[in-house]
Amino acid sequence: MLVRFGYDLFEHEHPWDGEWIDDAFEAAALDLRVTGAKLLRALEAVHDDVESGPLSVDLAVAYLRRILDDLAIVIPNCYGTEGRALPRGDLAALGFAPPVDLAFVTSTASIYSMLDASPAVLPRALARARDESQAVTRSAIEALDAAIGALCPWFDDVLDTLQREIAKRAEDGDDVLERWRDPSWSVVGRATPALARHLPVLA
């Protein structure tokens, strides 16, 4: 999906406000590809260490949110001139509400104040706090995995809808769809074990 937005949709988008390429569409489409690459790397680094584990989950979730934000900017362009009337930036209003809520609690509220306390927290109290926070982080990792599992097929459905909208306006629409069905457009060259569980085709 990200490859197609980054490379191929420019050939079939419409002028926006008199410009051949709409700046917001171009920036968002290119950012989708870049953020997708960052997300894969962020997922590789997700772990449950008490101090930095929550940050690793936060980063991956932030990249997912950024992908959704960019997608909300890209979608109107895919509908041609009719897209100018669409509520750019609002996935739900565009009819593409994400299937998951990316609101994750990744640590207990008190863990960092206890880790950074001066004077230091009593060892046993700190050990209990670390265990409690690590359990929250592990739950967040499981929730992140479930979110990815829900988002992968959703992204496929969104992409299929947008491709068909573009093909309807293209002179060679059938050829465009056939080319996009080629496996070379659907293979991810880099993936984490967590992501691989949710993708049907990997290289």
C-alpha positions in Angstrom: 0.0 0.0 0.0 2.7 2.5 1.0 4.7 1.7 -2.1 1.7 2.4 -4.3 0.9 5.7 -2.6 4.5 6.8 -2.7 5.3 6.0 -6.3 2.2 5.3 -8.5 -0.8 7.4 -7.5 0.8 10.6 -8.8 0.2 9.4 -12.3 -3.6 9.3 -11.8 -4.4 12.1 -9.3 -6.2 15.3 -10.3 -5.0 18.9 -10.2 -5.9 20.5 -6.9 -6.5 24.2 -6.7 -5.0 24.6 -10.2 -1.8 22.7 -9.4 -0.6 19.6 -11.2 0.4 18.0 -7.9 -1.3 19.0 -4.7 1.4 19.7 -2.2 -0.4 18.2 0.8 -1.2 15.1 -1.1 2.4 14.7 -2.3 3.9 15.3 1.2 1.4 12.8 2.8 1.9 10.2 0.1 5.7 10.3 0.4 5.5 10.4 4.2 3.4 7.2 4.1 6.2 5.3 2.6 8.8 6.8 4.9 6.7 6.3 8.0 6.0 2.7 7.0 9.7 2.0 6.8 10.2 3.7 10.2 7.3 1.6 11.7 8.9 -1.6 10.6 12.1 -0.6 12.4 10.2 0.6 15.5 8.4 -2.7 15.7 11.8 -4.5 15.7 12.7 -2.6 18.8 9.6 -3.1 20.9 10.4 -4.8 24.2 9.1 -4.9 27.8 12.1 -3.5 29.7 10.7 -1.3 32.5 12.5 1.9 31.7 12.6 2.0 27.9 10.0 -0.6 26.9 7.1 1.8 27.2 8.9 4.3 25.0 9.4 1.6 22.3 5.7 0.9 22.2 4.8 4.6 22.2 7.0 5.1 19.2 5.4 2.3 17.2 2.0 3.5 18.0 2.9 7.1 17.1 4.0 5.9 13.6 0.7 4.0 13.2 -1.2 7.2 14.1 1.0 9.2 11.6 0.2 6.7 8.8 -3.5 7.1 9.5 -3.2 10.9 9.6 -1.4 10.9 6.2 -4.0 8.5 4.8 -6.7 10.9 5.7 -5.0 13.6 3.6 -4.4 11.3 0.6 -7.8 9.7 0.3 -9.7 12.8 -1.2 -7.2 13.0 -4.0 -8.0 9.5 -5.0 -11.6 10.5 -5.8 -10.6 13.0 -8.5 -12.3 16.4 -8.6 -15.1 15.1 -6.4 -12.5 14.7 -3.7 -12.3 18.5 -3.2 -15.7 18.3 -1.4 -14.5 15.6 0.9 -13.5 16.3 4.5 -9.8 15.9 4.1 -8.0 14.8 7.2 -10.9 13.0 8.9 -10.9 9.3 8.2 -14.2 8.7 10.0 -15.9 11.4 8.0 -14.4 10.0 4.8 -16.0 6.7 5.5 -12.8 4.9 6.5 -12.9 4.8 10.3 -10.0 2.7 11.5 -11.0 -0.7 13.1 -9.0 0.0 16.3 -8.4 2.7 18.9 -4.7 3.4 19.2 -5.0 4.6 22.8 -2.4 2.6 24.7 -1.4 2.8 28.3 2.2 1.6 28.2 3.4 1.9 31.8 2.0 2.6 35.3 1.5 6.3 36.1 4.0 6.2 38.9 6.9 4.2 37.6 9.1 7.0 36.3 8.6 9.2 39.3 9.7 6.3 41.4 12.7 5.4 39.2 13.8 9.0 39.2 13.1 9.7 42.9 15.6 11.3 45.2 16.1 10.0 47.7 15.7 6.6 46.1 12.6 4.6 46.8 13.0 1.6 49.1 14.2 -1.4 47.1 11.2 -3.7 47.7 8.7 -1.0 46.9 10.6 -0.2 43.7 10.7 -3.9 42.7 7.0 -4.2 43.1 6.5 -1.0 41.1 8.8 -2.3 38.3 6.9 -5.6 38.2 3.5 -3.8 38.0 4.7 -1.5 35.3 6.3 -4.3 33.3 3.0 -6.1 33.3 1.3 -3.0 31.9 3.9 -2.8 29.1 3.5 -6.4 28.2 -0.3 -5.9 27.9 0.4 -2.9 25.7 2.6 -5.0 23.4 -0.2 -7.6 23.1 -2.7 -4.8 22.3 -0.3 -3.4 19.7 0.0 -6.8 18.1 -3.8 -7.1 18.0 -4.1 -3.6 16.5 -1.6 -4.5 13.7 -3.6 -7.7 13.1 -6.8 -5.6 12.6 -5.2 -2.9 10.6 -3.4 -5.1 8.0 -6.6 -6.4 6.4 -8.3 -3.0 6.8 -5.4 -1.3 4.9 -5.9 -3.9 2.2 -9.6 -3.0 1.9 -8.9 0.7 1.9 -6.3 0.3 -0.8 -8.6 -1.8 -3.0 -11.3 0.9 -2.7 -9.0 3.7 -3.6 -7.4 1.8 -6.5 -10.8 1.2 -8.0 -11.7 4.9 -7.7 -8.5 5.8 -9.5 -8.9 3.2 -12.2 -12.4 4.4 -13.0 -10.9 7.7 -14.1 -7.9 6.3 -15.9 -8.0 5.6 -19.6 -6.1 2.4 -19.0 -8.0 1.6 -15.7 -8.1 -2.1 -16.2 -4.4 -2.3 -17.0 -3.7 -0.2 -13.9 -5.6 -2.6 -11.7 -3.9 -5.6 -13.3 -0.5 -4.1 -12.8 -1.2 -3.3 -9.2 -2.3 -6.9 -8.6 1.2 -8.1 -9.5 2.9 -9.7 -6.5 5.8 -7.2 -6.8 3.5 -4.5 -5.6 2.3 -6.6 -2.6 5.6 -8.0 -1.1 7.2 -6.4 1.9 10.9 -6.8 1.8 11.4 -6.1 5.5 9.2 -7.3 8.3 9.4 -8.1 12.0 8.2 -11.5 13.3 5.3 -9.7 14.9 4.3 -8.1 11.6 4.9 -11.3 9.6 2.1 -13.0 11.5 -0.4 -10.6 10.0 0.9 -10.3 6.4 -0.1 -12.8 3.7 2.9 -12.3 1.4 6.5 -11.7 2.6 9.9 -11.7 0.8 
